[in-house]
Amino acid sequence: MTNYTLQKNEQMELLKEGMVMKQPAKRVNIVSLKLIKENSFLYPDRNVKSPDDAYKLLKQFLIDADREYFLVVCLDTKNQPTAINVCHVGSLNASIVHPREVLKPAILSNSASIIVAHNHPSNDPTPSREDIEVTKRLAEAGRIVGIEVLDHLVVCSDRFISLKEKGYL
């Protein structure tokens, strides 16, 4: 019995010594973040005053898509669009978005507020349960970082639904 105990103790000492070994230093990258303008177009209405205005602005990006596209419209303090970002391209009937990816372009473009939108390729703009839940999560995350989520539009070729008008925001 004593031999077993001694061997266990010796093994424990060897294990403890092995655990004390120093790890090599961790390399930390020095980075900078950049917002890159890929294209631009003229927006004659200058600012977005209503869900109808947002629909007119966004439908050109969303109505002919064969998959779900989730867009973020960054707005300044006068509700003038400063940037539009394709945040996520989904599948035929799903688009998974996370508040971090939605708010990133808004933060980088110094936005006061945002409007988010996505299309339903089925041409039925009825919001799903997931659409409503994502809207609530985005609004909460926006409050935390100080960027108001003004609306979430579900866009189809000839009509749209505003989740703000429906009371979900």
Steps between C-alpha positions, in 0.01 A plus 500: 500500500778739587660451161183598321465810710858601432459445128182708495671782685799486267266508200310796645825690550603434142158617375519817711845576362374453145210737558726776625677525165479850358295556187645700213394865474168575329526702179252790494413655166481878456206577271298782352143491375396646168166558335547456126265668253426250222255710302251786535183640345300822526198498731272787394272494807800585722355356822281211613182627665279191492492126432385585144818702447710213632321257269567724197867515598544127562277320254754541219741286703255236614213430260679286241709297744460123498621468861443699816717810528525689827588869457596774742432862408718735705347841567639827632324728752272641225399149386705536184639166381878495514565133425326178405661172598407148392537347842411144412395286205291207605336206335169477321302543820740595778753763593689477829606837633674599819487846661880524485501478117201732464641774722859480374441708181287744700778554754768533232294756306414702815126444460240652727245238400439212262223337303534130433324310225489162340308342217278196485560330163163327544342844438303476826614781733341350811767514771602171655545443872877515440462837323322640804754356746796634299337843492465505878862386550628763258300776670641401841856481370454835328381659825810370676743654249295815436381428145123498463339235280226703330333217310530151355342453158409170338514578129337328204471607137172690529448548874671509836427479871645735760554328832485841668153565355395153618606588855800269531747784542 
